[in-house]
Amino acid sequence: MFERVLAPLDGSVLASGVLTHVARIAPPGSETMLLRVLEGNAEAPLNDPLEWRMRRDVADVYLGHIARRVLEEMGLQSITRVEEGSAADRILEVAREWDCSLIALDSHGAGGLNAWNLNSVAFKVAQRSGASLLLVRGYHVGQDAAQDAPLVPETYHRILVPMDGSLRAEHVLGAADAIAAGIGATLVLAHVVQPPRYIHRRRGSRIEATVDRAIDQFVVEAQTYLDELAAGLQADTEVRVLRDQDPAAALHQLASAEGVDLVLVSAHGHSGQRYWPLGSLATSFLLYGTTTLLVLQDVPWEDLLPSQAEVSANRPLAPGQRATGSLPGETGTMLVD
């Protein structure tokens, strides 16, 4: 499932808090890379050899200490690596070079907790990652936690798994079942029936009655679909069928109402677009969710189209030069005037 896990650490308690989740999710025999990226220091740039050597030595000691602790306290096998540069860029480069299957991030790091739901590094990595993502909310870890607090694998009680009827969404069920069955957690399979949008000015019209009957039938079929999925799982499983014009909002409300502590979702659903690493539902939970989030990537790195910003940053385009298109519906190229 997750044979290689990349865990970027910045020296903060918030960042290292992801390791208890990795210990729970990563299968036995997997390997975790503890990565420390040294970014520029305005007072002593990294082109100062002495400053670089000192900072690297400190980073090596820090990672070595964490590696020993996660092995002794949680049985988690790990290797360490120190890099230099932009944190988000280096995380993505190492992830692809090492061919990791999961990147484990905290929503906040050395900058501490703030009013934003996601820090800039996690947000940037999520926008361009071709690997699965584990996001732990920093406010659940707590920035006042002690650095030497005991490390114990995280326990989940209720795991929400949204299902939209697509094979892409269903591909997460194996991982969800393995995690839940291993710790006795309950899976909550949920489907949202979205009423069709149409123009009507009078209640009680014939079209309204027809739509209502269709929605009732959709609910029955969704219930049957989820029941069939649940029957094939080992973990204790409950199903929920909701009606709402906004599926994402309905699922957020369900997660809150049912005390969900892990949301597990496919990176893409019915749309199956390869333009971006994450579809709309995964993006909604990433930006606005309040629980730990596990996004299983269903599109490999090489199939993801670069954004126009990424293309421009890597190779400025001359007038008349064509670049890979990245907008929905565009299958060809973009011409720069």
C-alpha positions in Angstrom: 0.0 0.0 0.0 2.5 2.7 1.2 5.9 1.0 0.8 7.8 4.3 0.8 6.7 7.2 3.0 8.3 10.7 2.8 8.0 12.7 6.0 9.4 16.2 5.8 10.3 17.6 9.2 11.3 21.2 10.1 12.3 20.7 13.7 8.9 21.6 15.2 6.7 19.5 17.4 3.8 20.1 14.9 5.8 18.6 12.0 7.0 15.6 13.9 3.4 14.9 15.0 2.7 13.3 11.7 4.9 10.3 12.5 2.4 8.8 14.9 0.0 8.7 12.0 2.6 7.3 9.6 3.3 4.5 12.1 -0.4 3.6 12.0 -0.9 3.8 8.3 2.3 2.5 6.8 2.4 -1.3 6.5 5.0 -3.5 8.2 8.2 -3.6 6.2 7.7 -0.1 4.7 10.4 2.5 4.7 10.0 6.1 5.9 12.4 8.9 4.8 12.8 11.7 7.3 13.6 14.8 5.3 14.9 18.1 6.5 15.2 20.9 4.0 17.5 23.8 5.0 16.1 27.0 3.5 18.0 30.3 3.2 19.0 32.3 6.2 18.8 36.1 5.7 21.5 36.7 8.3 23.9 34.0 7.1 23.2 32.7 3.6 23.8 29.1 2.8 26.7 30.0 0.5 28.7 30.5 3.7 30.4 27.1 4.0 30.8 27.2 7.7 27.1 28.2 8.3 26.0 25.5 5.9 28.2 22.8 7.7 26.9 23.8 11.1 23.3 23.8 10.1 23.7 20.5 8.3 25.3 18.9 11.4 22.4 20.2 13.6 19.9 18.8 11.1 21.7 15.4 11.0 21.7 15.1 14.8 18.0 16.1 14.9 17.0 13.5 12.3 19.1 10.8 13.8 17.4 11.4 17.2 13.9 11.2 15.6 14.9 8.1 13.7 16.0 6.3 16.8 12.8 7.3 18.7 10.4 6.2 16.0 12.2 2.8 15.8 12.4 2.2 19.5 8.9 3.6 20.4 6.9 2.6 17.3 8.9 0.1 15.4 9.0 2.4 12.4 12.0 1.8 10.1 13.4 5.1 8.6 16.2 6.7 6.8 17.3 10.3 6.9 18.2 13.0 4.3 19.1 16.6 4.5 18.6 18.9 1.5 19.0 22.6 0.7 16.7 25.0 -1.1 13.0 25.8 -1.2 11.1 23.4 1.1 8.2 22.7 -1.2 10.3 22.3 -4.3 12.8 20.0 -2.7 10.1 17.9 -1.1 8.5 17.3 -4.5 11.8 16.6 -6.1 12.8 14.1 -3.5 9.4 12.5 -3.6 9.6 11.9 -7.3 13.3 10.9 -7.3 12.7 8.4 -4.5 9.4 7.2 -6.0 7.6 7.6 -2.7 4.0 6.4 -2.5 2.9 8.8 0.3 4.0 12.2 1.5 3.1 12.9 5.2 2.6 16.6 6.0 1.4 18.6 8.9 -0.9 21.5 8.2 1.4 23.8 10.2 5.1 23.6 11.1 7.8 25.8 12.5 5.7 28.9 11.9 3.3 27.7 14.5 -0.5 27.7 14.5 -2.3 30.6 12.9 -5.6 31.6 11.4 -4.9 29.8 8.2 -6.0 26.2 7.8 -3.0 25.2 5.8 0.6 26.5 5.7 2.2 27.5 2.4 4.5 24.5 2.2 1.8 21.9 2.6 -0.4 23.8 0.1 2.3 24.0 -2.5 3.2 20.3 -2.2 -0.5 19.3 -2.5 -0.9 21.3 -5.7 1.8 19.4 -7.5 2.1 16.0 -5.9 1.8 12.8 -7.9 2.0 10.8 -4.7 -0.7 10.2 -2.1 -1.0 12.7 0.7 -1.4 12.4 4.4 -2.3 15.7 6.1 -2.4 16.0 9.9 -4.0 19.1 11.4 -1.6 21.0 13.5 -4.2 22.1 16.0 -4.8 18.4 16.9 -1.1 18.0 17.7 -0.8 21.2 19.7 2.2 23.4 19.5 2.7 23.2 23.3 3.3 19.5 23.2 6.6 18.4 24.6 9.4 17.5 22.2 10.1 14.3 24.2 6.5 13.2 24.6 6.0 9.5 24.1 5.4 8.4 20.5 2.4 6.1 20.2 0.8 5.1 16.8 -2.4 7.1 16.3 -5.8 5.5 16.8 -8.8 6.3 14.6 -12.3 5.5 15.7 -14.5 6.6 12.7 -13.2 6.8 9.1 -15.2 8.6 6.5 -14.9 7.3 2.9 -16.9 9.3 0.3 -18.1 7.2 -2.6 -19.5 8.7 -5.8 -20.0 5.5 -7.7 -16.8 5.7 -9.7 -14.0 3.1 -9.9 -11.6 5.8 -9.0 -13.4 6.4 -5.7 -13.7 2.7 -5.0 -9.9 2.1 -5.3 -9.4 3.5 -1.8 -11.5 0.8 -0.2 -8.6 -1.7 0.2 -6.5 0.9 2.1 -9.5 2.0 4.2 -10.5 -1.6 5.1 -6.9 -2.5 6.1 -6.5 0.6 8.3 -9.9 0.2 10.0 -9.7 -3.6 10.5 -6.3 -3.3 12.0 -7.4 -1.0 14.8 -11.1 -1.8 15.1 -12.2 1.5 13.6 -15.6 1.9 11.9 -15.8 2.8 8.3 -18.5 5.3 7.2 -19.2 4.9 3.5 -21.1 8.0 2.3 -22.8 9.0 -1.0 -24.5 12.3 -1.7 -27.4 12.3 -4.2 -27.3 15.7 -5.9 -30.7 16.9 -7.1 -30.6 18.1 -10.8 -30.8 21.8 -11.4 -33.6 23.0 -13.6 -35.6 26.2 -14.0 -39.0 26.2 -12.4 -41.2 29.0 -11.1 -44.2 27.2 -9.7 -44.2 24.5 -7.0 -46.2 21.4 -7.7 -45.4 21.4 -11.4 -45.2 18.2 -13.4 -41.4 18.4 -13.8 -40.9 18.9 -10.1 -42.9 15.7 -9.3 -40.9 13.8 -11.9 -37.6 15.0 -10.5 -38.7 14.1 -6.9 -39.5 10.5 -8.1 -36.1 10.2 -9.8 -34.3 11.4 -6.7 -36.1 8.9 -4.6 -35.0 6.2 -7.0 -31.4 7.5 -6.9 -31.4 7.2 -3.1 -32.6 3.6 -3.2 -30.0 2.7 -5.8 -27.3 4.5 -3.8 -28.3 2.6 -0.6 -28.1 -0.7 -2.4 -24.7 0.2 -3.9 -23.2 1.2 -0.5 -24.6 -1.9 1.1 -23.0 -4.1 -1.5 -19.6 -2.4 -1.0 -19.9 -2.7 2.8 -20.7 -6.5 2.5 -17.2 -7.0 0.9 -15.3 -5.3 3.7 -13.8 -6.9 6.8 -14.1 -3.8 9.0 -17.2 -2.7 10.8 -19.0 -0.5 8.2 -21.9 1.9 8.2 -23.4 3.6 5.2 -24.9 7.0 4.8 -26.9 8.3 1.8 -27.4 12.1 1.8 -29.4 14.5 -0.4 -27.7 17.9 -1.1 -27.0 20.3 -3.9 -23.5 20.7 -2.5 -21.9 17.2 -2.0 -18.7 18.6 -0.4 -20.6 20.7 2.1 -22.8 17.8 3.0 -19.8 15.5 3.6 -18.0 18.2 5.8 -21.2 18.4 7.9 -21.4 14.6 8.1 -17.8 14.4 9.3 -18.4 16.9 12.0 -21.8 15.4 13.1 -20.5 11.8 13.3 -17.2 12.5 15.1 -15.0 11.4 12.2 -11.3 11.5 12.9 -9.9 10.4 9.5 -11.2 11.2 6.0 -10.0 8.9 3.3 -10.7 10.0 -0.2 -9.5 9.4 -3.8 -7.6 12.2 -5.4 -10.2 12.1 -8.3 -13.7 10.9 -8.6 -16.2 10.7 -11.5 -14.5 13.5 -13.4 -11.2 11.7 -13.6 -9.5 14.8 -14.8 -5.7 14.6 -15.1 -5.2 18.3 -15.3 -4.5 18.7 -11.6 -3.3 16.3 -8.9 -6.5 16.8 -6.8 -10.1 16.8 -7.8 -12.7 19.2 -6.3 -13.7 17.0 -3.3 -10.1 16.2 -2.2 -9.3 19.9 -2.6 -12.2 20.9 -0.5 -11.2 18.6 2.4 -7.6 19.7 2.1 -8.4 23.4 2.3 -11.5 23.4 4.6 -11.4 20.1 6.5 -10.8 19.8 10.2 -9.8 16.2 10.5 -6.7 14.2 9.5 -6.9 13.6 5.7 -5.6 10.8 3.6 -5.8 11.3 -0.2 -4.9 8.3 -2.4 -3.5 9.5 -5.7 -4.9 7.6 -8.7 -2.9 9.4 -11.4 0.8 8.8 -11.7 3.3 11.7 -11.8 3.9 11.3 -15.6 0.2 11.7 -16.4 -0.3 15.0 -14.6 -0.1 18.1 -16.8 2.0 20.9 -15.5 0.2 24.2 -14.8 0.9 27.2 -16.9 2.7 28.8 -13.9 4.9 25.7 -13.5 5.8 25.8 -17.2 6.5 29.5 -17.2 8.7 29.2 -14.0 10.8 26.4 -15.4 11.1 27.6 -19.0 9.9 31.1 -20.0 8.0 30.9 -23.3 9.1 33.1 -26.3 6.4 34.6 -28.5 4.9 31.9 -30.8 6.3 29.1 -28.6 3.8 26.4 -27.6 3.5 24.9 -24.1 1.5 22.0 -22.7 -2.1 23.1 -22.1 -3.4 22.7 -18.6 -7.0 24.1 -18.7 -10.1 21.9 -18.6 -11.2 20.8 -22.0 -7.9 21.6 -23.7 -6.2 18.5 -25.1 -3.7 20.3 -27.4 -1.3 23.1 -26.7 -1.3 26.8 -25.7 0.1 29.4 -28.1 1.9 32.4 -26.5 1.5 35.6 -28.4 
